[in-house]
Amino acid sequence: MPPPPPLASADRSFPVMPSAAEKFPMCVPVCASSLSFGDLLSFTLTAFVELMDHGIVSWDTFSVAFIKKIASYVNKSAMDTAVLQRSLAILESIVLNSQDLYHKVAVRTLNQIDLSLKLSHDLTPPLFSVFRSSNPPPLPPSSSSTLFQNVIRSPTAINAEMAHQLYVLQVLTFNLLEDRMMTKMDPQDQAQRDIIFELRRIAFDVECEPNNSGSIEKRKSMYTRDYKKLGFINHVNPAVDFTQIPPGMLALDNMLYFARHHQDAYIRIVLENSSREDKHECPFGRSSIELTKMLCEILKVGELPSENCPEFHPMFFTHDRSFEEFFCICIQLLNKTWKEMRATSEDFNKVMQVVREQIMRALTVKPNSLDQFKSRLQNLSYTEILKIRQSERMNQEDFQSRPILELREKIQPEIMELIKQQRLNRLCDGTCFRKISSRRRQDKFWYCRLSPNHKVLHYGDLEESPQGEVAHDSLQDKLPVADIKAVITGKDCPHMKEKGALKQNKVLELAFSVLYESDEYLNFIAPDKHEYCMWTDGLNALLGKEMTSEYTKSDMDTLLNMEMKLRLLDLENIQIPEAPPPIPKEPSNYDFVYDCN
């Protein structure tokens, strides 16, 4: 075979163009030059990014001076948008691809960037992506408020990419707390013990006593008493309480922050609970430790962010110490809920469950600020939580589980029997009906009532409308219930078919007749819809037929739901199993006696 023809370019300049490896040294001086701006710098940075994407040169080969120069482009106020984008892309690649440069330069470089100038919807995602690393650098001071003002509250709608970047930033910022969360307290570390002494000093306004003041036993007794008032589990050495991880030292950090920055609230909670009976006090120390652990679970501290989750909470970007402020609000909520529940020490876990539900429900509305979150919690009192639970219980899947449905089916006949008895009692009381003649004169009345033994209908004419019940003796006509064949309603009633009868819709809806013997009828026109339903239901019940009126359906729903709520009151916070529990094995013998007394 003849060899293939040599490849040739149609562009005569192509053979003399430098290769990618040759182009690279040309770009670096231009990128680092202080005289290059505008289109030249933008195109050069673009070429630099494209060349680096080919992996020709390692990111580790660049000097710190070069990276600082790129960062300076980001920090210039009058810089072209294209230059900002390319510079941020370079910084992003450096942080993500070079561990050495990340630890040496990235933290200092990011702290020099003026975020308020760069936070637009086009520029923020590259800047945030540096936080995807396993050890993200802290944002510059006041960056949270800058993010909130320039991005979250921006008139431009937050797109999906921006929302995801904010979510990633939120998660990884909270992940900075993981080290403290997983650090146990050293009971022998004096610096850490001093924090506990500080909590005691702020709460009880006492100064640290010198070592020679009083006997050792007296001072130990005094410390033990104060640590008990502070709500620690270990009254002798409260440092032991912080050896549990999580939350470790993070709980102590939160307590100290609350004591220093919300001193009045801290003192009020401690003194308020120390004045209660032991079983009714809300232990501040124990509550703070468990609450910190709960908040870490809610915010998923220590977990990596999801790849496509856009859910973030704007309120966490309104304060540079958002987690600590979040804790301060929640610890006051816990104390408030404890009082509302009139809880005792045995109810501690139940109170924590309610507080968790309050926090989760308040977070679902995504408040824009911590103040809005606090206001939302004010509306979610313990009483309100109980109402919400009760309402949801009627609609949630558990209420449709097989045991609940079986209970409804079991209760339903009892409720129907109760409604039936109410209808028959109403018929026994009797009702006054108007006689409507063909001349539309409505000045005559007749009365009908059921006998107490439910066997006879007594009825008769009246001269005027009675003020109360009419005695059976005054009603001369009788109709045995056994003779009733059917109950007819509406336009099928004989008196609605007569010539000249009132056939308005209102009258048709209230008309019903009782058929007895072969072709005899007792015709009724009820005074209102309620009496119509009572009588038609009662007559159908006497005949052993189903009561189908809208009042029966309404009464059934009301009474059945009420009965279900009453029977499930003792099942609050208890998971209802899908299957019945197994029957225990029979005893080896029956040689025992149960004394009922």
C-alpha positions as CSV (number, residue, x, y, z in Angstrom):
1,M,0.0,0.0,0.0
2,P,1.3,3.5,-0.7
3,P,1.9,5.6,2.4
4,P,-0.9,8.1,3.3
5,P,-0.4,11.7,2.0
6,P,1.1,14.1,4.5
7,L,-1.4,16.3,6.4
8,A,-1.4,19.9,5.3
9,S,-3.2,23.0,6.7
10,A,-5.2,25.3,4.5
11,D,-4.0,28.2,6.7
12,R,-0.4,29.2,5.8
13,S,0.1,30.8,9.3
14,F,-0.8,27.6,11.2
15,P,2.7,25.9,11.0
16,V,4.3,29.0,12.5
17,M,1.8,29.4,15.4
18,P,3.4,28.6,18.8
19,S,2.3,25.4,20.6
20,A,0.4,25.5,23.9
21,A,3.5,24.8,25.9
22,E,5.2,27.8,24.1
23,K,2.2,30.0,24.6
24,F,2.1,29.5,28.3
25,P,5.3,31.5,29.2
26,M,3.8,34.4,27.1
27,C,0.6,34.6,29.2
28,V,2.1,34.7,32.7
29,P,4.0,38.0,32.4
30,V,1.0,39.7,30.9
31,C,-1.2,38.4,33.6
32,A,1.2,39.6,36.3
33,S,1.9,42.9,34.7
34,S,0.6,46.0,36.4
35,L,0.3,47.8,33.1
36,S,-2.2,45.4,31.5
37,F,-5.8,46.2,31.8
38,G,-9.0,46.1,29.7
39,D,-9.4,43.8,26.7
40,L,-5.7,42.8,26.7
41,L,-5.8,41.5,30.3
42,S,-9.2,39.9,29.8
43,F,-8.1,38.0,26.7
44,T,-4.9,37.0,28.3
45,L,-6.6,35.7,31.5
46,T,-9.1,33.8,29.3
47,A,-6.2,32.2,27.4
48,F,-4.5,31.4,30.7
49,V,-7.6,29.6,32.0
50,E,-8.0,27.6,28.8
51,L,-4.4,26.5,28.8
52,M,-4.5,25.5,32.4
53,D,-7.6,23.4,31.7
54,H,-5.4,21.2,29.4
55,G,-3.2,20.2,32.4
56,I,0.0,21.2,30.6
57,V,1.4,22.9,33.7
58,S,0.8,22.1,37.3
59,W,-0.8,24.7,39.5
60,D,1.9,24.2,42.1
61,T,4.5,25.9,39.9
62,F,3.1,29.4,40.4
63,S,4.5,31.8,43.0
64,V,2.7,33.4,45.8
65,A,3.4,36.8,44.2
66,F,1.6,35.7,41.0
67,I,-1.5,34.6,43.0
68,K,-1.6,37.8,45.0
69,K,-1.5,39.8,41.7
70,I,-4.5,37.8,40.4
71,A,-6.2,38.5,43.7
72,S,-5.5,42.2,43.3
73,Y,-7.5,42.2,40.1
74,V,-10.5,40.9,42.1
75,N,-10.1,43.6,44.6
76,K,-10.1,46.6,42.2
77,S,-13.3,48.6,42.3
78,A,-13.3,49.6,38.6
79,M,-12.2,46.3,37.1
80,D,-13.9,44.9,34.1
81,T,-16.5,42.1,34.7
82,A,-14.7,39.7,32.4
83,V,-11.5,40.2,34.2
84,L,-13.2,39.6,37.5
85,Q,-14.7,36.4,36.3
86,R,-11.4,35.0,34.9
87,S,-9.5,36.1,38.1
88,L,-12.1,34.4,40.3
89,A,-11.9,31.3,38.1
90,I,-8.1,31.2,38.5
91,L,-8.3,31.5,42.3
92,E,-11.0,28.8,42.4
93,S,-8.8,26.4,40.4
94,I,-5.8,27.2,42.6
95,V,-7.6,26.4,45.8
96,L,-9.2,23.3,44.4
97,N,-6.1,21.9,42.7
98,S,-3.2,22.7,44.9
99,Q,-3.2,21.8,48.6
100,D,0.1,23.5,49.1
101,L,-1.0,26.8,47.7
102,Y,-4.4,26.5,49.4
103,H,-2.8,26.4,52.9
104,K,-0.2,29.0,52.2
105,V,-2.1,31.6,50.3
106,A,-5.8,31.1,49.9
107,V,-6.9,32.1,53.4
108,R,-4.9,35.3,53.3
109,T,-5.9,36.1,49.7
110,L,-9.7,35.6,50.4
111,N,-9.5,37.8,53.5
112,Q,-8.1,40.6,51.3
113,I,-11.0,40.4,48.8
114,D,-13.6,43.1,49.2
115,L,-16.7,40.9,49.0
116,S,-19.1,43.9,48.7
117,L,-17.7,44.7,45.3
118,K,-17.8,41.1,43.9
119,L,-21.1,39.7,45.1
120,S,-23.2,39.6,42.0
121,H,-25.1,36.6,40.6
122,D,-22.4,36.0,38.0
123,L,-19.3,36.3,40.2
124,T,-20.4,34.7,43.5
125,P,-20.5,30.9,42.5
126,P,-16.7,30.7,41.6
127,L,-15.9,32.5,44.8
128,F,-18.0,30.2,46.9
129,S,-16.6,27.1,45.4
130,V,-13.4,27.4,47.4
131,F,-15.5,26.3,50.4
132,R,-16.0,22.9,48.9
133,S,-12.6,21.8,50.1
134,S,-12.3,19.6,53.2
135,N,-10.9,22.5,55.2
136,P,-12.5,25.7,53.9
137,P,-11.1,29.1,54.9
138,P,-13.2,31.4,57.0
139,L,-14.9,34.2,55.3
140,P,-13.7,37.8,56.0
141,P,-15.3,39.6,58.9
142,S,-18.8,41.0,58.3
143,S,-19.1,38.9,55.1
144,S,-22.4,37.4,56.3
145,S,-24.1,40.7,56.3
146,T,-22.5,41.6,53.0
147,L,-23.9,38.4,51.5
148,F,-27.3,39.1,52.8
149,Q,-27.4,42.7,51.5
150,N,-25.8,42.1,48.1
151,V,-27.1,38.7,47.1
152,I,-30.0,37.4,49.2
153,R,-31.8,40.8,49.3
154,S,-30.8,41.7,45.8
155,P,-33.8,42.7,43.6
156,T,-32.5,40.0,41.1
157,A,-34.1,36.7,41.8
158,I,-31.8,34.0,43.1
159,N,-31.3,31.3,40.4
160,A,-30.8,27.6,41.1
161,E,-27.0,27.8,40.9
162,M,-26.8,30.7,43.3
163,A,-29.2,29.0,45.7
164,H,-27.1,25.9,45.6
165,Q,-23.9,27.8,46.2
166,L,-25.5,29.6,49.2
167,Y,-26.6,26.2,50.5
168,V,-23.0,24.8,50.1
169,L,-21.6,27.9,51.9
170,Q,-24.1,27.5,54.7
171,V,-23.3,23.8,55.2
172,L,-19.6,24.1,55.1
173,T,-19.5,27.2,57.3
174,F,-21.4,25.2,59.9
175,N,-18.9,22.4,59.4
176,L,-16.2,24.6,60.8
177,L,-17.9,23.9,64.1
178,E,-17.1,20.2,63.8
179,D,-13.7,20.3,65.5
180,R,-15.2,21.9,68.6
181,M,-18.2,19.6,68.5
182,M,-15.9,16.5,68.5
183,T,-13.5,17.8,71.1
184,K,-13.9,16.5,74.6
185,M,-13.2,18.7,77.6
186,D,-10.1,17.9,79.6
187,P,-11.2,18.1,83.2
188,Q,-7.6,18.8,84.2
189,D,-7.2,21.8,81.7
190,Q,-7.3,24.9,83.8
191,A,-8.1,27.2,80.9
192,Q,-11.2,25.2,80.1
193,R,-12.2,25.0,83.8
194,D,-11.9,28.8,83.9
195,I,-14.8,29.0,81.4
196,I,-17.0,27.2,83.9
197,F,-15.9,29.5,86.6
198,E,-16.8,32.4,84.4
199,L,-20.3,31.0,83.9
200,R,-20.7,30.8,87.7
201,R,-19.3,34.3,88.2
202,I,-21.7,35.9,85.7
203,A,-24.7,34.0,87.0
204,F,-24.2,34.7,90.7
205,D,-22.1,37.9,90.6
206,V,-19.3,36.3,92.6
207,E,-15.6,36.8,92.3
208,C,-13.2,33.9,92.5
209,E,-12.2,33.3,96.1
210,P,-8.6,33.1,97.0
211,N,-7.3,29.7,97.9
212,N,-6.9,30.6,101.6
213,S,-10.5,31.9,102.0
214,G,-12.3,29.5,104.2
215,S,-11.8,25.7,104.5
216,I,-11.5,23.5,101.5
217,E,-14.7,21.6,102.4
218,K,-16.6,24.9,102.7
219,R,-15.5,26.1,99.2
220,K,-16.3,22.7,97.7
221,S,-19.7,22.8,99.2
222,M,-20.3,26.3,97.8
223,Y,-19.1,25.3,94.3
224,T,-21.3,22.2,94.3
225,R,-24.3,24.2,95.3
226,D,-23.8,26.7,92.5
227,Y,-23.1,24.1,89.9
228,K,-26.3,22.4,90.9
229,K,-28.2,25.7,90.3
230,L,-26.5,26.0,86.9
231,G,-28.1,22.7,86.0
232,F,-25.0,20.5,85.5
233,I,-25.4,16.8,85.9
234,N,-22.1,16.4,87.7
235,H,-22.3,18.9,90.6
236,V,-18.8,18.2,91.9
237,N,-16.9,18.4,88.6
238,P,-19.1,19.8,85.8
239,A,-16.2,19.5,83.3
240,V,-17.2,15.8,83.1
241,D,-20.5,16.9,81.4
242,F,-18.6,18.1,78.4
243,T,-16.7,14.9,77.8
244,Q,-19.7,13.6,75.7
245,I,-19.2,14.0,72.0
246,P,-21.1,15.4,70.2
247,P,-21.5,18.2,71.3
248,G,-18.2,18.4,73.3
249,M,-16.7,21.8,73.8
250,L,-19.1,23.4,71.4
251,A,-21.8,23.3,74.1
252,L,-19.5,25.2,76.5
253,D,-18.7,27.7,73.8
254,N,-22.4,28.4,73.3
255,M,-23.1,28.7,77.0
256,L,-20.3,31.2,77.4
257,Y,-21.4,33.2,74.4
258,F,-25.0,33.3,75.8
259,A,-23.7,34.4,79.2
260,R,-21.6,37.2,77.8
261,H,-23.7,38.6,75.0
262,H,-27.2,38.0,76.5
263,Q,-26.3,38.4,80.1
264,D,-29.7,39.5,81.4
265,A,-31.5,36.6,79.8
266,Y,-28.8,34.2,81.1
267,I,-29.0,35.4,84.7
268,R,-32.8,35.4,84.6
269,I,-33.0,31.7,83.4
270,V,-30.4,30.5,85.9
271,L,-32.0,32.3,88.9
272,E,-35.5,31.6,87.9
273,N,-34.9,27.8,87.7
274,S,-32.7,27.7,90.9
275,S,-35.7,29.1,92.8
276,R,-38.0,26.4,91.8
277,E,-38.5,23.0,93.3
278,D,-35.8,20.5,92.3
279,K,-38.2,18.4,90.2
280,H,-39.6,21.4,88.4
281,E,-36.4,23.3,87.5
282,C,-35.2,23.4,83.9
283,P,-31.4,22.5,84.2
284,F,-29.6,25.1,82.2
285,G,-26.3,23.1,81.9
286,R,-28.0,19.8,80.8
287,S,-30.4,21.7,78.5
288,S,-27.6,23.6,76.8
289,I,-25.6,20.4,76.1
290,E,-28.6,18.5,74.7
291,L,-29.8,21.6,72.8
292,T,-26.4,22.1,71.1
293,K,-26.4,18.4,70.1
294,M,-29.9,18.9,68.7
295,L,-29.0,22.0,66.7
296,C,-26.0,20.2,65.2
297,E,-28.3,17.4,64.1
298,I,-30.8,19.8,62.6
299,L,-28.1,21.8,60.7
300,K,-26.2,18.6,59.9
301,V,-22.9,19.8,61.2
302,G,-20.1,17.5,59.9
303,E,-22.0,16.3,56.9
304,L,-20.9,17.1,53.3
305,P,-23.3,19.2,51.3
306,S,-25.6,17.6,48.7
307,E,-24.7,18.0,45.1
308,N,-27.9,19.6,44.0
309,C,-29.8,20.8,47.0
310,P,-30.9,24.5,46.7
311,E,-32.3,24.8,50.2
312,F,-30.6,27.5,52.4
313,H,-31.8,29.7,55.3
314,P,-31.3,33.4,54.7
315,M,-31.3,34.2,58.5
316,F,-27.9,32.4,58.9
317,F,-26.4,35.1,56.6
318,T,-27.5,38.0,58.7
319,H,-25.0,37.6,61.6
320,D,-21.4,36.6,61.7
321,R,-22.1,34.4,64.8
322,S,-25.3,33.0,63.5
323,F,-25.0,29.6,65.2
324,E,-24.3,31.1,68.6
325,E,-27.3,33.5,68.1
326,F,-29.4,30.6,66.9
327,F,-28.5,28.8,70.2
328,C,-29.4,31.8,72.3
329,I,-32.8,32.1,70.8
330,C,-33.5,28.3,71.2
331,I,-32.3,28.0,74.8
332,Q,-34.8,30.8,75.8
333,L,-37.4,28.9,73.8
334,L,-36.6,25.7,75.7
335,N,-37.0,27.5,79.1
336,K,-40.3,29.0,77.9
337,T,-41.7,25.6,76.7
338,W,-40.6,24.0,79.9
339,K,-42.8,26.4,81.9
340,E,-45.7,26.0,79.5
341,M,-45.6,22.2,79.8
342,R,-45.2,22.5,83.6
343,A,-42.5,19.8,83.1
344,T,-40.6,17.9,85.7
345,S,-37.1,16.3,85.5
346,E,-38.8,13.1,84.2
347,D,-40.3,15.1,81.2
348,F,-36.9,16.3,80.0
349,N,-36.8,14.2,76.8
350,K,-40.5,15.1,76.0
351,V,-39.7,18.8,76.3
352,M,-36.7,18.3,74.0
353,Q,-39.0,16.7,71.4
354,V,-41.4,19.6,71.5
355,V,-38.6,22.1,71.2
356,R,-37.2,20.2,68.2
357,E,-40.6,20.3,66.6
358,Q,-41.0,24.1,67.3
359,I,-37.6,24.8,65.8
360,M,-38.2,22.6,62.7
361,R,-41.6,24.2,62.1
362,A,-40.2,27.7,62.4
363,L,-37.4,26.9,60.0
364,T,-39.8,25.6,57.3
365,V,-41.0,29.1,56.6
366,K,-37.3,30.2,56.0
367,P,-37.4,33.5,58.0
368,N,-35.2,36.2,56.6
369,S,-33.7,37.2,59.9
370,L,-33.1,35.9,63.4
371,D,-35.7,38.3,64.7
372,Q,-38.3,36.8,62.3
373,F,-37.3,33.3,63.5
374,K,-37.8,34.4,67.1
375,S,-41.2,35.9,66.3
376,R,-42.3,32.7,64.6
377,L,-41.3,30.7,67.7
378,Q,-43.5,33.0,69.8
379,N,-46.5,31.8,67.8
380,L,-45.5,28.2,68.2
381,S,-46.3,27.7,71.9
382,Y,-46.8,24.3,73.4
383,T,-50.6,24.7,73.2
384,E,-50.3,25.5,69.5
385,I,-48.0,22.5,68.9
386,L,-50.7,20.3,70.5
387,K,-53.4,21.7,68.2
388,I,-51.2,21.2,65.1
389,R,-50.4,17.6,66.2
390,Q,-54.0,16.9,66.7
391,S,-55.0,18.3,63.4
392,E,-52.2,16.4,61.5
393,R,-53.0,13.2,63.3
394,M,-56.4,13.2,61.6
395,N,-54.8,13.5,58.2
396,Q,-51.4,11.8,58.4
397,E,-50.6,8.4,57.2
398,D,-50.5,6.9,60.7
399,F,-54.2,7.8,61.0
400,Q,-54.8,5.7,57.9
401,S,-52.8,2.7,59.2
402,R,-54.6,-0.6,59.6
403,P,-54.9,-0.5,63.4
404,I,-56.5,2.9,63.3
405,L,-58.9,2.0,60.4
406,E,-59.9,-1.1,62.4
407,L,-60.6,1.0,65.4
408,R,-62.8,3.4,63.3
409,E,-64.7,0.4,61.9
410,K,-65.3,-0.9,65.3
411,I,-66.5,2.5,66.7
412,Q,-68.7,3.4,63.7
413,P,-71.7,1.1,64.6
414,E,-71.7,2.5,68.1
415,I,-71.8,6.0,66.8
416,M,-74.6,5.1,64.3
417,E,-76.6,3.6,67.1
418,L,-76.2,6.8,69.2
419,I,-77.4,8.9,66.3
420,K,-80.4,6.5,65.8
421,Q,-81.4,6.9,69.4
422,Q,-81.2,10.6,69.2
423,R,-83.4,10.6,66.1
424,L,-86.0,8.4,67.8
425,N,-86.0,10.5,70.9
426,R,-86.7,13.6,68.7
427,L,-89.7,11.8,67.2
428,C,-90.9,11.0,70.7
429,D,-90.9,14.7,71.5
430,G,-93.0,15.4,68.5
431,T,-93.3,18.3,66.0
432,C,-96.0,20.7,65.0
433,F,-96.6,20.7,61.2
434,R,-98.6,23.2,59.1
435,K,-101.5,22.1,56.9
436,I,-101.2,23.5,53.4
437,S,-104.5,23.4,51.5
438,S,-105.1,24.0,47.8
439,R,-106.0,27.6,48.6
440,R,-102.5,28.1,50.1
441,R,-104.0,28.9,53.5
442,Q,-101.5,28.0,56.2
443,D,-103.5,28.8,59.3
444,K,-104.1,25.2,60.4
445,F,-101.8,23.0,62.4
446,W,-101.4,19.3,63.2
447,Y,-99.1,17.5,65.6
448,C,-97.3,14.2,65.3
449,R,-95.2,12.3,67.8
450,L,-93.9,8.8,68.4
451,S,-95.0,6.7,71.4
452,P,-92.3,6.0,74.0
453,N,-92.2,2.3,73.0
454,H,-91.6,3.3,69.4
455,K,-94.6,1.3,68.2
456,V,-97.3,3.9,67.3
457,L,-97.4,7.4,65.7
458,H,-99.9,9.6,67.4
459,Y,-101.2,12.6,65.4
460,G,-104.1,15.0,65.3
461,D,-105.3,18.5,64.3
462,L,-104.6,21.6,66.5
463,E,-106.4,25.0,66.6
464,E,-103.1,26.8,67.1
465,S,-99.5,26.3,67.3
466,P,-98.6,24.7,70.7
467,Q,-96.1,26.2,73.1
468,G,-94.7,22.9,74.3
469,E,-95.3,19.2,73.9
470,V,-98.7,17.8,73.2
471,A,-99.9,14.9,75.3
472,H,-100.7,11.6,73.6
473,D,-104.3,11.7,74.9
474,S,-105.1,14.8,72.9
475,L,-104.0,13.2,69.6
476,Q,-106.9,11.0,68.5
477,D,-105.4,9.4,65.4
478,K,-102.9,6.6,65.5
479,L,-100.7,4.8,63.0
480,P,-98.9,1.6,64.0
481,V,-95.3,1.6,63.0
482,A,-95.8,-2.0,61.8
483,D,-98.2,-0.8,59.1
484,I,-95.8,1.6,57.6
485,K,-94.6,0.4,54.2
486,A,-92.2,3.2,53.0
487,V,-91.1,6.8,53.4
488,I,-91.3,8.9,50.3
489,T,-89.6,12.3,49.9
490,G,-89.6,15.3,47.6
491,K,-91.6,15.5,44.3
492,D,-92.6,11.8,44.6
493,C,-94.9,12.7,47.6
494,P,-98.6,12.5,46.7
495,H,-99.4,15.9,48.1
496,M,-96.8,17.4,45.8
497,K,-98.4,15.8,42.8
498,E,-101.9,17.2,43.5
499,K,-103.2,20.0,41.3
500,G,-102.6,23.4,42.8
501,A,-100.1,22.1,45.4
502,L,-97.1,24.3,46.2
503,K,-94.2,23.1,44.2
504,Q,-91.6,25.6,45.0
505,N,-88.1,24.1,45.5
506,K,-88.1,25.2,49.1
507,V,-91.3,23.2,49.8
508,L,-90.2,20.2,47.8
509,E,-87.1,19.9,49.9
510,L,-89.2,19.7,53.1
511,A,-91.9,17.4,51.9
512,F,-92.1,13.7,52.9
513,S,-94.9,11.1,53.2
514,V,-95.5,7.9,55.0
515,L,-97.1,5.1,53.0
516,Y,-99.2,2.6,54.9
517,E,-101.6,-0.2,54.0
518,S,-102.1,-0.2,50.2
519,D,-102.5,3.4,49.1
520,E,-102.9,5.4,52.2
521,Y,-100.5,8.3,53.0
522,L,-99.7,10.5,55.9
523,N,-98.3,13.7,54.3
524,F,-95.8,16.0,56.0
525,I,-94.1,19.4,55.2
526,A,-91.4,20.0,57.8
527,P,-91.0,23.5,59.2
528,D,-87.3,23.5,58.4
529,K,-84.4,21.4,57.1
530,H,-83.4,20.2,60.5
531,E,-86.8,18.8,61.3
532,Y,-87.0,17.2,57.9
533,C,-83.7,15.3,58.5
534,M,-84.7,14.3,62.0
535,W,-88.0,12.9,60.9
536,T,-86.8,11.1,57.7
537,D,-83.9,9.6,59.6
538,G,-86.1,8.6,62.5
539,L,-88.8,7.0,60.2
540,N,-86.1,5.1,58.2
541,A,-84.6,3.9,61.5
542,L,-88.0,2.6,62.6
543,L,-88.2,0.7,59.3
544,G,-84.7,-0.7,59.7
545,K,-83.4,1.3,56.8
546,E,-80.2,3.3,56.5
547,M,-80.3,6.9,57.6
548,T,-79.0,8.9,54.6
549,S,-79.6,12.6,55.4
550,E,-76.8,15.2,55.4
551,Y,-77.2,15.7,59.1
552,T,-76.5,12.0,59.7
553,K,-73.2,12.2,57.7
554,S,-72.2,15.4,59.6
555,D,-73.0,14.0,63.0
556,M,-71.2,10.8,62.1
557,D,-68.0,12.6,61.2
558,T,-68.1,14.9,64.2
559,L,-68.8,12.2,66.8
560,L,-66.5,9.6,65.2
561,N,-63.5,12.1,65.0
562,M,-64.2,13.2,68.6
563,E,-64.3,9.6,69.8
564,M,-61.1,8.7,67.9
565,K,-59.3,11.7,69.5
566,L,-60.4,10.7,73.0
567,R,-59.3,7.1,72.5
568,L,-55.9,8.1,71.1
569,L,-55.1,10.7,73.8
570,D,-52.9,8.2,75.6
571,L,-50.9,7.5,72.4
572,E,-49.3,10.9,72.1
573,N,-45.7,10.5,70.8
574,I,-46.1,6.7,70.6
575,Q,-45.6,5.0,67.2
576,I,-48.6,2.8,66.4
577,P,-47.3,-0.5,65.0
578,E,-48.6,-1.9,61.7
579,A,-48.9,-5.4,63.1
580,P,-50.2,-6.5,66.5
581,P,-47.6,-7.5,69.0
582,P,-46.8,-11.2,69.2
583,I,-48.7,-13.4,71.7
584,P,-46.4,-14.4,74.5
585,K,-45.6,-18.1,75.0
586,E,-47.8,-20.0,77.4
587,P,-46.4,-20.4,80.9
588,S,-44.7,-23.7,81.8
589,N,-47.5,-24.3,84.4
590,Y,-50.6,-22.6,85.6
591,D,-49.9,-23.1,89.3
592,F,-50.5,-19.5,90.3
593,V,-53.4,-17.4,91.6
594,Y,-54.2,-13.8,90.8
595,D,-55.8,-12.0,93.7
596,C,-58.2,-9.3,92.4
597,N,-58.3,-7.7,95.8
